[in-house]
């Protein structure tokens, strides 16, 4: 089966958002493969057309567990298979073989291309590592006892996270994952005797990635009846909140240790919970905007409530104005009160008695409201004059 995949993957240099086809036996195995390869799936839908029509280069990828899947790249005029293979190598995929639908290439030739590009990437990474080490020498931090104390506190927090995850999900965690956590817990516990902050940060980073990946996989398998909206009418579920909070925890903990952060982690640090709320609000607003009738209805109710609130404020001011040191022209104050009361009364009639069922009826009601309101103001002025 073929699936259209939109996905995100982090590397040391940048974040990649790409479109591929992936061939797998079924969607469950496809998701498991992508999860193992640290791929953040943004969309995964079955693709029912023949891939040769719009797609060209393809490569068989092997995961760390030995599972395989085929990744297929879209047709692009003049593009060589070298670009496709180089991208997969940069994304840390283990390529078994690669080829093209439109222009098949001998397997020996593709093997040579893969070997050459792997060597180039290794040389590039070695250069980046050397540059990083030189930069660190220039800006070497003098690690103080305070920093080590913070790292030991971070160790305790990560161990506590592992214990909580295992306790909550014990029956759902795979045996091999339990073993990974046992080994990881033992390695982290030994770090309490370490003084190498870089080593501590590296091990904590691995542990946090394992926690997040395991939690994401378990949440993905969560029964439907255990997934619920955080508040009535919202589109955000408890699963999304848990995922975001785990990533925020990771970013905050690493930042306290002065660890290098990805672009996404830096966003979590700079915005904190504001980023979480903005994501939830954006999702709800996108759904709300689709229901234009609900927005218009809400505006009319909001207008009525605001007028009622202002009238209440005016009543309070008229009673206590002497005590709060505000000078009022009672005549003008009374006229303003009458004008607002008339507007509130008209909105009340529309919201509670007419109750429009379409946006068009709301627009017509608004036009009539403005016409009647203008007439009432004119009539009031004539009455006040005489």
C-alpha positions as CSV (number, residue, x, y, z in Angstrom):
1,X,0.0,0.0,0.0
2,X,1.1,3.6,-0.7
3,X,0.5,6.5,1.6
4,X,1.0,10.2,1.0
5,X,3.2,11.5,3.8
6,X,3.7,15.1,4.9
7,X,6.3,15.2,7.7
8,X,8.8,17.1,9.7
9,X,12.2,16.0,10.8
10,X,14.9,17.8,12.8
11,X,18.6,17.7,12.0
12,X,21.5,19.5,13.6
13,X,21.4,22.2,10.9
14,X,17.7,22.8,10.2
15,X,14.1,21.5,10.3
16,X,12.8,19.8,7.2
17,X,9.1,19.8,6.1
18,X,8.6,17.5,3.1
19,X,6.2,15.5,1.0
20,X,6.9,11.9,0.2
21,X,5.1,8.7,-0.7
22,X,5.8,5.8,1.6
23,X,5.1,2.1,0.7
24,X,4.2,-0.2,3.6
25,X,2.0,-3.2,4.3
26,X,-0.5,-1.1,6.2
27,X,-0.9,2.3,7.9
28,X,0.0,0.9,11.4
29,X,3.4,-0.4,10.2
30,X,4.0,2.8,8.3
31,X,3.4,4.9,11.5
32,X,5.5,2.6,13.6
33,X,8.4,2.8,11.0
34,X,8.2,6.6,10.9
35,X,8.0,6.9,14.7
36,X,11.2,4.7,15.0
37,X,12.9,7.0,12.5
38,X,12.0,10.1,14.7
39,X,9.7,11.5,12.0
40,X,7.0,13.9,13.1
41,X,4.0,13.0,10.9
42,X,1.9,16.0,9.8
43,X,-0.4,14.0,7.5
44,X,-0.6,10.3,6.4
45,X,-3.3,9.3,3.9
46,X,-3.7,6.4,1.6
47,X,-2.5,7.1,-2.0
48,X,-4.6,5.1,-4.6
49,X,-3.0,6.2,-7.9
50,X,0.0,4.6,-9.6
51,X,3.1,6.3,-8.1
52,X,4.9,6.3,-11.5
53,X,2.5,9.0,-12.7
54,X,3.6,11.8,-10.5
55,X,6.6,10.3,-8.6
56,X,10.0,9.2,-9.8
57,X,12.9,8.4,-7.5
58,X,12.4,5.8,-4.8
59,X,14.6,4.3,-2.1
60,X,14.3,1.3,0.3
61,X,15.0,2.5,3.9
62,X,15.9,0.2,6.8
63,X,15.2,1.2,10.4
64,X,17.3,0.4,13.4
65,X,15.0,-2.6,14.3
66,X,15.5,-4.0,10.8
67,X,12.0,-3.0,9.4
68,X,12.0,-1.6,5.9
69,X,9.8,0.8,3.9
70,X,10.1,2.5,0.5
71,X,10.3,6.3,0.3
72,X,9.2,7.8,-3.1
73,X,10.1,11.3,-4.3
74,X,8.0,13.5,-6.6
75,X,9.0,14.1,-10.2
76,X,11.0,17.3,-10.7
77,X,12.3,18.3,-14.2
78,X,16.1,18.0,-14.5
79,X,16.6,16.7,-11.0
80,X,19.2,13.9,-10.5
81,X,18.8,10.9,-8.2
82,X,22.0,12.2,-6.4
83,X,19.9,15.1,-4.8
84,X,17.3,12.6,-3.5
85,X,19.9,10.3,-2.0
86,X,21.9,13.2,-0.5
87,X,18.7,14.4,1.2
88,X,17.9,11.0,2.7
89,X,21.5,10.7,4.0
90,X,21.3,14.2,5.6
91,X,18.1,13.1,7.3
92,X,20.0,10.1,8.7
93,X,18.1,7.4,6.8
94,X,19.9,4.0,6.2
95,X,19.5,3.5,2.5
96,X,19.4,-0.1,1.3
97,X,19.0,0.7,-2.4
98,X,17.6,3.4,-4.7
99,X,16.3,3.7,-8.2
100,X,14.1,5.6,-10.6
101,X,10.8,4.7,-12.3
102,X,11.4,6.8,-15.4
103,X,15.1,6.1,-15.9
104,X,16.2,2.8,-14.1
105,X,19.8,2.8,-12.8
106,X,22.0,-0.2,-12.4
107,X,22.2,-1.2,-8.7
108,X,26.0,-1.1,-8.7
109,X,25.8,2.6,-9.9
110,X,23.4,3.6,-7.2
111,X,25.6,1.8,-4.6
112,X,28.6,3.9,-5.7
113,X,26.5,7.1,-5.5
114,X,25.3,6.2,-2.0
115,X,28.9,5.4,-0.8
116,X,30.2,8.7,-2.3
117,X,27.5,10.8,-0.8
118,X,27.7,9.1,2.6
119,X,31.5,9.9,2.6
120,X,30.8,13.5,1.7
121,X,28.2,13.9,4.5
122,X,30.6,12.4,7.0
123,X,33.3,14.9,5.9
124,X,30.7,17.7,6.2
125,X,29.7,16.6,9.7
126,X,33.3,16.3,10.7
127,X,33.9,19.9,9.5
128,X,30.8,21.1,11.4
129,X,32.0,19.3,14.6
130,X,35.5,20.8,14.3
131,X,34.0,24.3,13.9
132,X,31.7,23.7,16.9
133,X,34.6,22.6,19.0
134,X,36.7,25.6,18.0
135,X,33.8,27.9,18.8
136,X,33.3,26.2,22.2
137,X,37.0,26.7,23.0
138,X,36.6,30.4,22.3
139,X,33.5,30.7,24.4
140,X,34.2,28.0,26.9
141,X,31.8,28.2,29.9
142,X,33.4,27.9,33.3
143,X,31.1,25.3,34.8
144,X,30.4,26.1,38.4
145,X,29.2,24.0,41.3
146,X,25.8,25.7,40.8
147,X,25.5,24.4,37.3
148,X,26.3,20.9,38.3
149,X,23.8,21.2,41.1
150,X,21.2,22.2,38.5
151,X,22.1,19.2,36.4
152,X,21.7,16.8,39.4
153,X,18.2,18.3,39.9
154,X,17.5,17.8,36.3
155,X,18.5,14.1,36.6
156,X,16.0,13.7,39.4
157,X,13.3,15.3,37.4
158,X,13.9,13.0,34.4
159,X,14.0,9.9,36.5
160,X,10.7,11.0,38.0
161,X,9.3,11.4,34.5
162,X,10.4,7.9,33.6
163,X,8.8,6.5,36.7
164,X,5.5,8.2,36.1
165,X,5.4,7.1,32.5
166,X,6.1,3.5,33.4
167,X,3.6,3.6,36.2
168,X,0.8,5.0,34.1
169,X,1.4,3.0,30.9
170,X,2.9,-0.2,32.3
171,X,0.4,-2.5,30.6
172,X,0.8,-0.8,27.2
173,X,4.6,-0.4,27.0
174,X,6.4,-2.9,24.8
175,X,8.9,-5.2,26.6
176,X,11.8,-3.9,24.5
177,X,10.8,-0.3,25.4
178,X,10.7,-1.3,29.1
179,X,14.2,-2.6,28.8
180,X,15.3,0.6,27.1
181,X,13.9,2.6,30.1
182,X,15.6,0.3,32.6
183,X,18.9,0.7,30.9
184,X,18.4,4.5,30.5
185,X,17.4,4.8,34.2
186,X,20.5,3.0,35.3
187,X,22.7,5.2,33.1
188,X,21.1,8.4,34.3
189,X,21.4,7.3,38.0
190,X,25.2,7.0,37.5
191,X,25.3,10.6,36.3
192,X,24.8,11.8,39.8
193,X,28.5,11.0,40.4
194,X,29.6,12.7,37.1
195,X,31.1,16.1,36.8
196,X,31.2,16.3,33.0
197,X,28.3,18.6,32.2
198,X,28.4,17.8,28.5
199,X,28.0,14.1,29.2
200,X,25.1,14.8,31.6
201,X,23.3,17.0,29.0
202,X,23.8,14.4,26.2
203,X,22.3,11.5,28.3
204,X,19.4,13.6,29.6
205,X,18.7,14.7,26.0
206,X,18.5,11.0,24.9
207,X,16.2,10.2,27.9
208,X,13.9,13.0,27.2
209,X,13.6,12.0,23.5
210,X,12.8,8.4,24.6
211,X,10.1,9.7,27.0
212,X,8.5,11.9,24.3
213,X,8.7,9.3,21.5
214,X,7.2,6.6,23.8
215,X,4.5,8.9,25.1
216,X,3.6,9.9,21.5
217,X,3.3,6.3,20.4
218,X,1.2,5.4,23.4
219,X,-1.1,8.4,23.0
220,X,-1.5,7.5,19.3
221,X,-2.8,4.0,20.4
222,X,-5.1,5.4,23.1
223,X,-8.7,4.2,23.0
224,X,-11.1,6.7,21.5
225,X,-13.3,6.8,24.6
226,X,-10.3,8.1,26.6
227,X,-9.8,11.1,24.3
228,X,-11.9,14.2,25.1
229,X,-12.1,17.9,24.4
230,X,-10.5,20.0,27.2
231,X,-13.6,22.3,27.3
232,X,-17.0,22.0,25.7
233,X,-16.9,23.4,22.1
234,X,-13.1,23.3,21.9
235,X,-11.3,21.3,19.2
236,X,-8.3,20.7,21.4
237,X,-8.1,17.3,23.1
238,X,-6.4,16.1,26.2
239,X,-3.9,14.1,24.1
240,X,-2.7,17.3,22.4
241,X,-2.2,19.1,25.7
242,X,-0.2,16.2,27.1
243,X,2.0,16.1,24.0
244,X,2.7,19.9,24.1
245,X,3.4,19.9,27.9
246,X,6.0,17.1,27.5
247,X,7.8,19.2,24.8
248,X,7.6,22.3,26.9
249,X,9.1,20.4,29.9
250,X,12.0,19.1,27.7
251,X,12.8,22.6,26.4
252,X,12.7,24.2,29.9
253,X,14.8,21.5,31.5
254,X,17.5,21.7,28.7
255,X,17.5,25.5,28.9
256,X,18.3,25.4,32.6
257,X,21.4,23.4,31.7
258,X,22.5,25.8,28.9
259,X,22.1,22.9,26.4
260,X,21.9,23.6,22.6
261,X,18.2,23.9,21.6
262,X,16.5,23.3,18.3
263,X,14.4,26.1,16.7
264,X,11.2,24.5,18.1
265,X,12.6,24.3,21.6
266,X,13.7,27.9,21.5
267,X,10.1,28.9,20.6
268,X,8.9,27.0,23.6
269,X,11.4,28.8,25.8
270,X,10.6,32.3,24.5
271,X,6.8,31.9,24.6
272,X,6.3,29.2,27.2
273,X,2.7,28.4,27.9
274,X,1.7,31.2,25.6
275,X,2.8,29.0,22.7
276,X,0.5,26.2,23.9
277,X,-2.5,28.5,24.3
278,X,-1.8,30.1,20.9
279,X,-1.8,26.7,19.3
280,X,-5.1,25.7,21.0
281,X,-6.7,29.1,20.2
282,X,-5.6,29.0,16.6
283,X,-7.2,25.6,16.1
284,X,-10.5,26.7,17.7
285,X,-10.5,29.9,15.7
286,X,-10.0,28.1,12.4
287,X,-13.1,26.0,13.2
288,X,-15.0,28.9,14.5
289,X,-14.4,31.1,11.4
290,X,-15.8,28.3,9.3
291,X,-19.2,28.9,11.1
292,X,-19.9,32.5,10.0
293,X,-23.4,32.3,11.3
294,X,-22.2,31.6,14.8
295,X,-19.8,34.6,14.7
296,X,-22.6,37.0,13.6
297,X,-24.9,35.7,16.3
298,X,-22.2,36.1,18.9
299,X,-21.5,39.7,17.8
300,X,-25.2,40.6,18.3
301,X,-25.3,39.0,21.8
302,X,-22.0,40.6,22.6
303,X,-23.4,44.0,21.6
304,X,-26.4,43.6,23.8
305,X,-24.3,42.5,26.8
306,X,-21.9,45.4,26.4
307,X,-24.7,48.0,26.3
308,X,-26.3,46.4,29.4
309,X,-22.9,46.6,31.1
310,X,-22.5,50.3,30.2
311,X,-26.0,51.1,31.4
312,X,-25.2,49.4,34.7
313,X,-22.1,51.5,35.0
314,X,-24.0,54.7,34.3
315,X,-26.6,53.8,36.9
316,X,-23.8,53.3,39.5
317,X,-22.1,56.6,38.4
318,X,-25.4,58.5,38.7
319,X,-25.8,57.3,42.3
320,X,-22.3,57.7,43.6
321,X,-20.9,60.5,41.4
322,X,-20.6,62.9,44.4
323,X,-18.5,60.4,46.4
324,X,-16.0,59.7,43.6
325,X,-15.3,63.3,42.6
326,X,-16.8,63.2,39.1
327,X,-18.8,66.2,37.8
328,X,-21.8,65.2,35.8
329,X,-24.2,67.1,33.5
330,X,-27.4,65.3,34.5
331,X,-29.3,66.4,31.4
332,X,-26.6,65.1,29.0
333,X,-26.2,62.0,31.2
334,X,-29.9,61.2,31.0
335,X,-30.0,61.7,27.2
336,X,-27.0,59.3,26.8
337,X,-28.8,56.8,29.0
338,X,-31.9,57.0,26.9
339,X,-30.0,56.6,23.6
340,X,-28.1,53.5,24.9
341,X,-31.3,52.0,26.5
342,X,-33.1,52.3,23.1
343,X,-30.1,50.5,21.3
344,X,-30.0,47.8,24.0
345,X,-33.8,47.3,23.7
346,X,-33.6,46.9,19.9
347,X,-30.7,44.3,20.2
348,X,-32.8,42.5,22.9
349,X,-35.8,42.3,20.5
350,X,-33.5,40.8,17.7
351,X,-31.7,38.3,20.0
352,X,-34.7,37.1,22.1
353,X,-37.8,37.5,20.0
354,X,-36.9,37.6,16.3
355,X,-34.0,35.1,16.6
356,X,-32.7,35.1,13.0
357,X,-31.8,31.8,11.5
358,X,-29.5,33.0,8.7
359,X,-26.8,35.6,8.2
360,X,-29.1,37.4,5.7
361,X,-31.8,37.8,8.3
362,X,-29.2,39.2,10.7
363,X,-28.1,41.8,8.1
364,X,-31.7,42.8,7.4
365,X,-32.3,43.1,11.1
366,X,-29.2,45.3,11.5
367,X,-30.4,47.6,8.7
368,X,-33.9,47.9,10.3
369,X,-32.3,48.4,13.7
370,X,-30.2,51.4,12.4
371,X,-33.3,52.8,10.6
372,X,-35.5,52.5,13.7
373,X,-32.8,53.7,16.0
374,X,-32.3,56.9,13.9
375,X,-36.0,57.5,13.9
376,X,-36.2,57.1,17.7
377,X,-33.3,59.5,18.3
378,X,-35.0,62.1,16.0
379,X,-38.3,61.6,17.8
380,X,-36.6,61.9,21.2
381,X,-34.9,65.2,20.2
382,X,-38.3,66.7,19.0
383,X,-39.9,65.6,22.3
384,X,-37.1,67.2,24.4
385,X,-37.3,70.4,22.4
386,X,-41.0,70.9,23.1
